[in-house]
Amino acid sequence: MRLYISSFLIAAFIPPTLHAKSIAMNCAECHAHETMLCLNSPKALHHTYANRYLSDAKDSKPFDGRTYAQGLQKYEFYKSEGSFIISVEDKNTASKKIYTAVMALGVEPLVQYIVERERGAFQVFPIAYDPKSDELFNVFGDEKRLEGEWGHWLAKGMNWNSNCAYCHMTGFYKNYDAKGDSYESKFAMQGISCLQCHQALPKDCKQPNLPILSKRPTKEMRMQSCASCHSRREQLDADKFKVGDDYFNSFRPALPTISGAYYADGKVKEEDFVFSSFMMCRQYIAGLTCTDCHDPHSLKTPRPAANNELCLMCHAPAAKNFKGAPTIVPNEHSFHGDNSGNLCVNCHMPKTTYMGRDERFDHGFTSPDPVLTREIGIPNACSQCHQKIDSDKPERDLDWLIESFEKNYGTPRFLRKRARSIAVYKAHSGEASPALKSELMRLLELEENYAWQATLISLLSPWIADNSVKEKILKMAESTSPLVRSAAIMAISPLPDSLEILGKSLSDPSKLVRIDSAFALGGNLDTKSIQYSELAEYLDFNSDRPLGLLKRADFALREGRFREAADLAKSALRLESGNPALEREIAIMVFKAGFSEEAANFLKDSRMRYPESAEIAYALALMYGELGDMENTVKELESTIKLDPKFSRAWYNLSVALFRMGKTDEAIKAIDKAIETDPLNANQYLNVRAYFTGDKK
């Protein structure tokens, strides 16, 4: 196994003469109660055994020779000569492959197994074990993931070194070598031990040879330590974060700036690991932290949530509006009797199941809104509950829910949040109307939450050339929040007069902002500067991801290293195949680097690989358009709309191409289809139609 400890001990926070485990045991001498909680509380075991080596004591049951079959594949778990073996038999190819499992992730509701691969890489196996039901199951369900695809268990999307280890180990360093596509990963201990959350100590601590805290971490600092693992985020440096550091100096959290991870109102959709959504709620603004609701050692809540006691610690009349929380009497607030509809968590923290078995509470503390279900398809807790309990009452449909909801909850604050959700949804849907711009500006002016401010700034960036938008975002660049300053920097960076503010932002106290400024400056950045070194570390660290390689290619392009930019972009294919969207982005980067014929040939090959992909056909059409080949442009656009008749931008571009070829009648028919398929941008298309017809109105 290419996992190292001894050399790491010198480089990190543990001295070479002291083993990490012995330090953890020393902690118990003065902190027996805390140690007992960490080692014996059922929830705390999720930390203790977050990652571990396999053992007969814990893994004999799943590796007792049992099999699991799905489709044309059969998996067998067994022991051989002391090793834990997983065999994969593929009936389609009549092949059988043998893998050795060496580590495990998790305790319950599932345990995942890690197998060793080449070049120091470890991969997470897709067939997991459910201890409660004592059965094997596929974490992907019935989803078919082909070898080479990002999400296949042998690909980078399921690589342990890059995606799991930092948050499941103590003192982990990924140590990825981009040139050799290899890992020299090192760590201090398996699982989450004392040292992961206490990397420096108070002055009176008897522990020898460890860093001493200049001051005890605040609750906010502790929360940011939790957030380093409990957030969906991009990493900005090579595993340098320590307790007491600013989260935004090492991480960029995922926000609803792009569609997919969240619904437009902030509800979780994909996994976000809690903190990323928590940042978007009112409780976060009020100063609530993780340890207000979770004991840091046992991970238990101080009071049960199942009877509202946990929530009423802040919201009960006796709480006297702790942290500004409004007083709430559950029965009056919920308009439900003594039933599940009266539980705070059921309405404001609905559960989502991930990996087949893992139910998780949404920590965005959003409020259900059936109107948003009708308007933009966002699920709501009211419907989720009533669909189960009212299956025999068809009259209790969505309209019935909306009528009750509007009567009880139609407050101004609710209406503003609803407006924000609809605006975010429209922006993600491609609307580019002046009305949407004005609405986003209005909402940004009213918004108090930094995460939502950053989101709205990002969604306003297409209008950055508009003076009112530019002026507002320049003001937001002075925000006290690095998240907001970062969003503002990225929004204004395309402007030709942005060099001065980008240069000033290089000295920003937050590494998040400095990196974004350095990236935007490109060839104008001093290659000998500290900021250049920070940016290079960031780009190198994320080079084991396709988007990381594309970003490296983009920066090479900004520096004028055109051949290198094209080659870096194309190298993303060795990390992921079978993704038309990735191949489209690669072709665009190659084209931007000045290799138009190479980009066109790349897309032609992609077109052959993905004959049913409308986005590849569309990209090839635009490439032909850039090369001035109108005949093939029209041909590929017609193929695009045949594959996807609702592809409005393809209809629009087809109309322009046809008009340029002198086929005005056909161009008008095409623009009419664009209007029909994309009513959100109808005004834009109507202006184009008027130009075609010669109507100056």
Secondary structure as the mmCIF struct_conf table of DSSP 4:
data_model
#
loop_
_struct_conf.conf_type_id
_struct_conf.id
_struct_conf.beg_label_comp_id
_struct_conf.beg_label_asym_id
_struct_conf.beg_label_seq_id
_struct_conf.end_label_comp_id
_struct_conf.end_label_asym_id
_struct_conf.end_label_seq_id
STRN STRN1 TYR A 4 TYR A 4
HELX_RH_AL_P HELX_RH_AL_P1 SER A 6 ALA A 11
BEND BEND1 ALA A 12 ILE A 14
TURN_TY1_P TURN_TY1_P1 PRO A 16 THR A 17
BEND BEND2 LEU A 18 LEU A 18
HELX_RH_AL_P HELX_RH_AL_P2 ALA A 20 CYS A 30
HELX_RH_AL_P HELX_RH_AL_P3 ALA A 32 ASN A 40
TURN_TY1_P TURN_TY1_P2 PRO A 42 ALA A 44
HELX_RH_AL_P HELX_RH_AL_P4 LEU A 45 THR A 48
TURN_TY1_P TURN_TY1_P3 TYR A 49 TYR A 49
BEND BEND3 ALA A 50 ALA A 50
STRN STRN2 ASN A 51 TYR A 53
HELX_RH_AL_P HELX_RH_AL_P5 ASP A 56 ASP A 59
TURN_TY1_P TURN_TY1_P4 SER A 60 PHE A 63
BEND BEND4 ASP A 64 GLY A 65
STRN STRN3 THR A 67 GLN A 70
TURN_TY1_P TURN_TY1_P5 GLY A 71 LEU A 72
STRN STRN4 GLN A 73 SER A 80
TURN_TY1_P TURN_TY1_P6 GLU A 81 GLY A 82
STRN STRN5 SER A 83 ASP A 90
TURN_TY1_P TURN_TY1_P7 LYS A 91 ALA A 94
STRN STRN6 SER A 95 LEU A 105
BEND BEND5 VAL A 107 PRO A 109
STRN STRN7 VAL A 111 VAL A 111
STRN STRN8 GLN A 112 GLU A 116
BEND BEND6 GLU A 118 GLU A 118
TURN_TY1_P TURN_TY1_P8 ARG A 119 GLY A 120
STRN STRN9 PHE A 122 VAL A 124
BEND BEND7 PRO A 126 PRO A 126
STRN STRN10 ILE A 127 ASP A 130
TURN_TY1_P TURN_TY1_P9 PRO A 131 ASP A 134
STRN STRN11 GLU A 135 ASN A 138
TURN_TY1_P TURN_TY1_P10 VAL A 139 ASP A 142
TURN_TY1_P TURN_TY1_P11 GLU A 147 GLY A 148
BEND BEND8 GLU A 149 GLU A 149
TURN_TY1_P TURN_TY1_P12 TRP A 150 GLY A 151
BEND BEND9 HIS A 152 HIS A 152
TURN_TY1_P TURN_TY1_P13 TRP A 153 LEU A 154
BEND BEND10 ALA A 155 ALA A 155
HELX_RH_3T_P HELX_RH_3T_P1 LYS A 156 MET A 158
STRN STRN12 ASN A 159 ASN A 159
HELX_RH_AL_P HELX_RH_AL_P6 TRP A 160 ASN A 163
TURN_TY1_P TURN_TY1_P14 CYS A 164 CYS A 164
HELX_RH_AL_P HELX_RH_AL_P7 ALA A 165 HIS A 168
STRN STRN13 MET A 169 THR A 170
BEND BEND11 GLY A 171 GLY A 171
STRN STRN14 TYR A 173 TYR A 173
STRN STRN15 TYR A 176 ASP A 177
TURN_TY1_P TURN_TY1_P15 ALA A 178 ASP A 181
STRN STRN16 SER A 182 TYR A 183
STRN STRN17 LYS A 186 LYS A 186
BEND BEND12 ALA A 188 ALA A 188
STRN STRN18 MET A 189 GLN A 190
BEND BEND13 GLY A 191 GLY A 191
HELX_RH_AL_P HELX_RH_AL_P8 CYS A 194 CYS A 197
BEND BEND14 GLN A 199 ALA A 200
STRN STRN19 LEU A 201 LEU A 201
TURN_TY1_P TURN_TY1_P16 LYS A 203 ASP A 204
TURN_TY1_P TURN_TY1_P17 PRO A 208 ASN A 209
STRN STRN20 ILE A 212 ILE A 212
BEND BEND15 SER A 214 LYS A 215
HELX_LH_PP_P HELX_LH_PP_P1 ARG A 216 THR A 218
HELX_RH_AL_P HELX_RH_AL_P9 LYS A 219 ALA A 227
TURN_TY1_P TURN_TY1_P18 SER A 228 CYS A 229
BEND BEND16 HIS A 230 SER A 231
STRN STRN21 ARG A 233 GLN A 235
BEND BEND17 ASP A 237 ASP A 239
TURN_TY1_P TURN_TY1_P19 VAL A 243 GLY A 244
BEND BEND18 ASP A 245 ASP A 245
HELX_RH_3T_P HELX_RH_3T_P2 TYR A 247 ASN A 249
TURN_TY1_P TURN_TY1_P20 SER A 250 SER A 250
STRN STRN22 PHE A 251 PRO A 253
TURN_TY1_P TURN_TY1_P21 PRO A 256 THR A 257
BEND BEND19 ILE A 258 ALA A 261
STRN STRN23 TYR A 262 TYR A 262
TURN_TY1_P TURN_TY1_P22 ALA A 264 ASP A 265
BEND BEND20 GLY A 266 GLY A 266
STRN STRN24 VAL A 268 VAL A 268
BEND BEND21 GLU A 270 GLU A 270
TURN_TY1_P TURN_TY1_P23 PHE A 273 VAL A 274
HELX_RH_AL_P HELX_RH_AL_P10 PHE A 275 PHE A 278
TURN_TY1_P TURN_TY1_P24 MET A 279 MET A 280
BEND BEND22 CYS A 281 CYS A 281
HELX_RH_AL_P HELX_RH_AL_P11 ARG A 282 ALA A 286
TURN_TY1_P TURN_TY1_P25 GLY A 287 GLY A 287
HELX_RH_AL_P HELX_RH_AL_P12 CYS A 290 CYS A 293
BEND BEND23 HIS A 294 HIS A 294
TURN_TY1_P TURN_TY1_P26 PRO A 296 SER A 298
BEND BEND24 PRO A 302 ARG A 303
BEND BEND25 ALA A 305 ALA A 305
TURN_TY1_P TURN_TY1_P27 ALA A 306 ASN A 307
BEND BEND26 ASN A 308 ASN A 308
HELX_RH_AL_P HELX_RH_AL_P13 GLU A 309 HIS A 315
BEND BEND27 ALA A 316 ALA A 316
HELX_RH_3T_P HELX_RH_3T_P3 PRO A 317 ALA A 319
BEND BEND28 ASN A 321 ASN A 321
HELX_RH_3T_P HELX_RH_3T_P4 PHE A 322 GLY A 324
HELX_LH_PP_P HELX_LH_PP_P2 ALA A 325 THR A 327
HELX_RH_AL_P HELX_RH_AL_P14 PRO A 330 SER A 334
BEND BEND29 ASP A 338 ASN A 339
HELX_RH_3T_P HELX_RH_3T_P5 SER A 340 ASN A 342
HELX_RH_AL_P HELX_RH_AL_P15 CYS A 344 HIS A 348
BEND BEND30 MET A 349 MET A 349
STRN STRN25 LYS A 351 TYR A 354
TURN_TY1_P TURN_TY1_P28 MET A 355 ARG A 357
STRN STRN26 ASP A 358 PHE A 361
TURN_TY1_P TURN_TY1_P29 HIS A 363 GLY A 364
HELX_RH_AL_P HELX_RH_AL_P16 PRO A 370 ILE A 376
HELX_RH_AL_P HELX_RH_AL_P17 ALA A 381 ILE A 389
TURN_TY1_P TURN_TY1_P30 ASP A 390 ASP A 392
TURN_TY1_P TURN_TY1_P31 PRO A 394 GLU A 395
BEND BEND31 ARG A 396 ASP A 397
HELX_RH_AL_P HELX_RH_AL_P18 LEU A 398 TYR A 409
HELX_RH_AL_P HELX_RH_AL_P19 PRO A 412 HIS A 428
TURN_TY1_P TURN_TY1_P32 SER A 429 GLY A 430
HELX_RH_AL_P HELX_RH_AL_P20 PRO A 434 LEU A 446
HELX_RH_AL_P HELX_RH_AL_P21 TYR A 450 LEU A 460
HELX_RH_3T_P HELX_RH_3T_P6 SER A 461 TRP A 463
TURN_TY1_P TURN_TY1_P33 ILE A 464 ALA A 465
BEND BEND32 ASP A 466 ASP A 466
HELX_RH_AL_P HELX_RH_AL_P22 ASN A 467 MET A 476
TURN_TY1_P TURN_TY1_P34 ALA A 477 GLU A 478
BEND BEND33 THR A 480 THR A 480
HELX_RH_AL_P HELX_RH_AL_P23 PRO A 482 ILE A 492
TURN_TY1_P TURN_TY1_P35 SER A 493 PRO A 494
BEND BEND34 LEU A 495 LEU A 495
TURN_TY1_P TURN_TY1_P36 PRO A 496 ASP A 497
HELX_RH_AL_P HELX_RH_AL_P24 LEU A 499 SER A 505
TURN_TY1_P TURN_TY1_P37 LEU A 506 SER A 507
BEND BEND35 PRO A 509 SER A 510
HELX_RH_AL_P HELX_RH_AL_P25 LYS A 511 LEU A 521
HELX_RH_3T_P HELX_RH_3T_P7 GLY A 522 ASN A 524
BEND BEND36 LEU A 525 LEU A 525
TURN_TY1_P TURN_TY1_P38 THR A 527 LYS A 528
BEND BEND37 SER A 529 SER A 529
HELX_RH_AL_P HELX_RH_AL_P26 ILE A 530 PHE A 541
TURN_TY1_P TURN_TY1_P39 ASN A 542 ASP A 544
BEND BEND38 ARG A 545 ARG A 545
HELX_RH_AL_P HELX_RH_AL_P27 PRO A 546 ARG A 558
TURN_TY1_P TURN_TY1_P40 GLU A 559 GLY A 560
HELX_RH_AL_P HELX_RH_AL_P28 PHE A 562 SER A 571
HELX_RH_3T_P HELX_RH_3T_P8 ALA A 572 ARG A 574
TURN_TY1_P TURN_TY1_P41 LEU A 575 LEU A 575
BEND BEND39 GLY A 578 GLY A 578
HELX_RH_AL_P HELX_RH_AL_P29 PRO A 580 LYS A 592
TURN_TY1_P TURN_TY1_P42 ALA A 593 GLY A 594
HELX_RH_AL_P HELX_RH_AL_P30 SER A 596 ARG A 609
TURN_TY1_P TURN_TY1_P43 PRO A 611 GLU A 612
HELX_RH_AL_P HELX_RH_AL_P31 ALA A 614 GLU A 626
TURN_TY1_P TURN_TY1_P44 LEU A 627 GLY A 628
HELX_RH_AL_P HELX_RH_AL_P32 MET A 630 LEU A 643
TURN_TY1_P TURN_TY1_P45 PRO A 645 LYS A 646
HELX_RH_AL_P HELX_RH_AL_P33 SER A 648 ARG A 660
TURN_TY1_P TURN_TY1_P46 MET A 661 GLY A 662
HELX_RH_AL_P HELX_RH_AL_P34 THR A 664 THR A 677
HELX_RH_3T_P HELX_RH_3T_P9 PRO A 679 ASN A 681
HELX_RH_AL_P HELX_RH_AL_P35 ALA A 682 THR A 693
TURN_TY1_P TURN_TY1_P47 GLY A 694 GLY A 694
#
